Amino acid sequence: MTERDCPRVTAPLLVVLPVQPGSPPFRVVEVGGELAGTARSVVDVIEIAQQAGVHHLDLEDPDLVRWVGGDQFTWTPRHLR
């Protein structure tokens, strides 16, 4: 089955990409497929969503938010072995 054949394939409004090394570490946030900003905590993700007009954000709803490389509690980079 391909994605177009799947009845429930939707792109979430927000995509929070993996943690990037930095001081402090951060995650890039996309809204509607466009770069919206960087987040250093879940509070920043909420603020970015509010700036995009999303005022009631459920961080655990996969239809609204896709967490890549960790969930809302992941804010340190993963180290490769």
N, C-alpha and C positions, 0 to 999 in steps of 0.2 A: 504494500500500500504506500502511496506517495502522500506528501503533505496535503496536496490539493484534494485528495480523495478522503482524507480524514475529516469528519464532520465538525471537529472542535479544535481546529488549529487557529489560534489567534495570537497576535503579538501583544504582549503586555504593554501598558502605557509607559511604565518606567523599567529600564534595564540598569542594574547596578553591576558594573564590571568588576573583575578581580582586584584585590588590593595591590597597589603599586608601592614599591619601596620609596620612601621619602622621609623627611623629618618635619612633621609626622607622616606616617603612611596615609594613603588616600585611595579612594575609589572613584572612578569616572562614572557619572550618571547621565544616561540618555533619556530623553522624554520624547515619545513619538518618533523614535529613530534618529533624533538630532541630539548632538552634544548639548547638555544643559548645565553642566558644572562638575565640580569635584566635591566629594564628601569626605570628611575626616571622622564622621560619626553618623549614627542613625538620625540624629537631630538634623544634620545637614541634608540628608535625603528627604526628610519631611519638609524642610524649608524649600528645597528645590521643587518638590511636588506642589506645595502651596503657591509658589511663584508661577507654576504652570497651570494653576487653576484647580488643582485637586486638593480639596480641603478636608475630605474624609478618607484618609488613606489607610487601608488595612495592609500592613507590611507582610502579612502571611498569605495574602490572596494572590495566587499565581496568575490570575487574569489581569491584575494590576501591576505587580512587581515581579520581575525575574532577577533573582540573585545569582550571579555567575561567580564561581570560585569561592563559595561560602555563603552563609546566610547573614541576617542582619546583626549577628553577634560576632562576625568575622571582620576584624579591623587591623590585623597584623599580617604581613606577607608570609606566604608559605615558602619554606626553604626546600630546594631540591636536594636530593641526596646524591 
